[in-house]
Every structure is written in C-alpha cells, then in structure tokens.
C-alpha cells in the first residue's frame, strides 16, 4: 500500500510523527547552502542542506534532528521549532504548518455547508466571478460567472468539482489556468495544510492518496513540502470567449467555529475600464442569455 507523508493508505491511520519528519526533510532539501552562508564545495552531491548543517544553523544536536526526522522525537519545544523555522527560511504558512504537525492536532474537520446568506451574496455579486471551497478543495458553491470562468462548475460532467482533482487529472485545467504550475503548487500546499490540521479526515486522506497514486506532478510537488494559505493577488485564466485574462483575486474566510476556518470564498475582479473588466462584462451578458 502506498504511503504519503502522514497518510497511510486510503482513509487509514495517520502518523503525525512521520508527517513532521517528512516535512523537515523536504524543506531541508530545498535550502541551498549559499542561501544560508555555507560553501557548497565543488564535490557536493547533496541537494539542499545536510543534517549536520541544519543542526548547526538551528543550534540543536545532529542526533536530535535525526530523531525528529525519523519520527522518534515528536514534541519539540517552541524554541526548537522557532530555530528550525528560521534556519529553513519558512514563511508564515509553513511555520504554522510546522507547529501544527509538532503539536496536539484536532482530529476530524468541521463539515460546513454554504449558508443561504452566503449563496445570496454570491448571486448578488454575479458581476464578480466567485466560488467557495472547503478544506478538501471541494467547490461547494459558486455564482454564474464563476462557474463559466472556471470551466463549467454548473455541469458536473464538464469538470470535476474538486479543484485538486480538476487540476491534476483533467487536461482541461491547463487551458483554464495557462500558468498551471503555480496553481497546482497552491492546491498541493492547501491540501498539505489541511492534512496537518485534520489528521483524522478519511475523505481528505483518500483524496491525497488517490492523487499521489494517479499523478506524477502531484507526487513531485507534494514531495517538495510546499505549504500555502489562501491570500490575495492576481491570477491568469483563459476562457474561449473572453480570452486571456489576468484578474485580481481576494479570499474571504468563513469560520466554522471561532479560530477554525470552515469555508473560503474566492472572488475575482478587474480594474474598472480595463480590458479584463470589459471582457468580464461581455461574458456576464452572454452567460445570462
């Protein structure tokens, strides 16, 4: 049975200590010696940092780092985690994931359906493409323009309503997202974060295991240890009628309970008067009819 970091089989027992070690190994492999003031040397064959180098940078013993990476030390102190975060150059999302893996994690994820109020909000904002995802990247709600722009969410036969499966298993995703690689890395990073937060979610474990077995690209990106959180910025999308669009996006978090994100609302927009805004207006008119 194939094993993914902290996910044993399909819906099986999760191993947080192995997930912590795998994450540390993956991130260690992504830090170039030159980035932290170390000389790589002409005969160096190791990609990233050696264990001895990371231990020195973090101020811990090599033996302790080995035990962390092998899953034999599972409760590192806050000071050790901070030192490892700094040595590995982790960003905010990656640091949170590291602390989550090393701490006491909640088990099951909250199940949260879109409320009638949220659906009304999506419908009222139909000039702005929007959709809603849960922690498994299932698209659970959308508006008319969002459906059309993202490959036809209204029709389950047209595209998978799980964004990760769509990205990695449907060739149409590479047309919808011309800049496919960053979108794929984003999906993997979000799933890794969810696996860390909800280790007992059988459906999430099954999704990750399936993608790991079916997609070489998913395996490649997962093994890099990438972790991300939803934010804001711009994304490039393509629609056969609207053409190539670079749109701004914003994410809004709907809590399942205090401090726990339940659903994420993704909203696209374009600057007024821009070619993208005009293209969205034309697409909105055509889909309305």
N, C-alpha and C positions, 0 to 999 in steps of 0.2 A: 504493500500500500504506500502510495506516495505521501511524503511528509512535507509540509510547508511550515515555515517558522511559527511555532506555537500552535499549529493546527494539524492534528493527527487524523488523517483520513477525512471522510465526508461526515460532518456532524459528530466527529468523535471527541475524545478528551483533549482539551487544550493544555499545553505545557508552557506556563508563563516564564519559567526559568530558561527554557530553551529559546523562547522568543527574545528575551533580554540579551542572551549571549549572541544570538544570530544578528541582532540589530547592532551590537557593538562591533562584531566582526565586519559587517557590511560597511559601517561608517568608517572604521579604521582603514579599510581598503580603498576608500575614496579620498583620503587626505594625502596629498603629495608631500614628501619630505621638505621640498623647497618652500612650501606654504607655511611651514612652522619653524623655519630657520635651520633645518637639518640638511646635511650634504647627502645627496643620493649616492654618489660614488659611481665610477664607470662600470662596475661589475654587478650592480644591484639588480636582482631578479624579482624582488618582492614588489607587488603593486601596493601602493599605499604605505602605511606605517607598519613597522614590525611591532610585536607586542612589547619588546623592551623599550622601544622609542615612545609608544603611547604611555606606558607605565611611568617613564621618566617625566614626560610632559605633565602628567596628571598627579605626580607625586605619590604614587602607590607602588606596591611591590609587584614584580612580574608574576609571582605566584598567585597573588590575589586577583590580578587581571585574568590569568588563566582560569581560575576557578569561576570568575564571573562569566567568561565566555563559554565555559563548559557546563554552566548551569548548576555548579556546586556551591556557589555563593549567591543567594537570591534576595538579600535585603541589604544592599549597600546603603551607607549613610547619605544624608543630604549633601554633606561636604564632598564625598567621593563622587556623587552624581554631578555636582557642580563642576568639579575639577575635570571630569571626563567630558562634560559638555563643552567646557572652554577649550580643552585640548583638541577635541574633534571639530570645533567650529560649528556647533549645532545652532540652528536658528530657533525661533520661539516654538514653532510647531514640533520640531524634532526634540527639543528639550522637554516639552510637555509629554511627548510620547515616551521618552526615556524614563521620566519619573513615573508615568503610568505603569510601564512594564515592571518597574522595580518596586512599586508599592502594592497596597491592597486594592484590587480592582473589583468593581461591581461585576456581577455575572450577566444576567440577561439584559438585553436592551429594551428600552421602552417602546411599546407599539403605539404609534400615534397617527391617526388618520387626519387628513386635512379637514378643518372645521368648515361649516357653512360660511362663516365670516371670511375665512381665507379664500374660499372659492369665489365669493362675491368680489373680493379685492382683485383677484386675478382677472375676472371678467371685466371689471370696471377699468382696468389698466390695459385693455386689449391693444392699444397703440404701442405698448412696450412688450416685446416678446418675454414671456416669463414661464417658469416651470418650478416644481417643488420636488425635492428629493429627500429620502430618508437616509439613515446611516449605512444602508447597503447599496446606495445609489440607485434604488428603485425610484422611477419618476412616478409620483403618486397624484400629481395634479398639474395642470397647465392651462394656458389660455390659447385662443385660436391662433394667434400669430406665433406664439412659442411653439405650438405643435408643428406648424408648417415650416418654420425656420430650422427646426432641429430634426427634420427627416420624417415627419408624419406620425407624431405621437397619438393622434386620434385613431389611427388604424393599427391594431396590434400585428397585423400581417405585414405591414410595411416596415416596421422596425421594432426591435426588442425594447421594452420599456425599462430595462435595467441599463443604465448608462455604461457600466463596465462591460457587460456582455456585448452591447452595441459597438463599443469602441474596439474591442479585441477580436470579436468573432464575425462581424458584419463588414464586408469590404466597402459598403456604402458610407461608413463612418469617415473614411479617408477623403470622401468627396465633401461631406458636410463640414469636416474640420480639415482644411488644407494644411494647417500646422498641426499635424496629428500627434507628433511625439510629445510636446508639452501637455496636450490634453490627456494623452494616455498616462503620462507620469503623474499628472494631477489625480486621475482616477485611482491609480495604484496607491498613491500617498494617502488619499482619503480612506481607502479600504484598510490600509495598514493601521491608520489611526483608530478606526472603528474596531478592528480586531484587538488592539491593545485595550480599548475601553470596555469592550463587551466580550470577554473570553468565552462565555457560555452560550453565545448565539449560534445555534445549529445551522440556521439558514445562511448566516454570514459565512460560517466556516465552509459550508458546502459550496457557496459561490466562489470563494477564494480558491478552494481545492480544484474545482472544475476549471476555472480559468488557468490555474497553474498547469494543469494537465493538457489543456487544449491549445494554449497559446505560448509560443516561444517568446514573443515580445513581452507578454505578461511576466513570464519567468525571469527574463532579463531585467526588466525594470524592478520587479519585486526584490530580486537578489541585490539590487543596488542599495536597498534600505531607505528609499525615499519616503518622506513623510511630509504631508502638506495639510493646511487648513484652508477653508474657503475664505476668500477675501474679496478684493476688487481689482479692476484693471481693464484690460481690453483683450478681445479675442477675435480671431479671424474665422469667419464662416462663409460657406458658399451655398447659394440657393439657385436652382436652374433658371428661375425667372428674375430674381433680384440681383443675381450676380455675386461678385466677390465683395464681402462686407467686413469692415473692421469696426466692431461695436464695443462700446464701454459696457462693463457689467458690474453689478453690485450684488452681494449676498446678504440676505436678512435671515437671522436665526430665530426660529420659533421654539421656545423652550418646552420640553416635555414636563419638566419639573424644575424648581429653582436650581440653577447651576448645571443643568443637563440639557444639551441641545437635542431637540426632537426632530424637527424638520428644518430644511434650509430652502429658502426662496431665492431663486436666481433670476435677476431682472436685467435685460439688455436695453440699451438706449443709444441714441446717436445725437450729436450736437445739432441744434436747430439750424436748418438751412444747409446742412452738409449733404453730399451725395448719398450717404448712407441713410440719412433721415428721409430723403425723398424716395429712396428705394423701399424703405420700410413702409412708407405711406402707400406706395403703389401695391406692395404685396398685401397690405391690410385690406385695401379695396378689392383686390382680386379674390382673396380668400373669403371675403364677406359675401360675395356673389356666387 
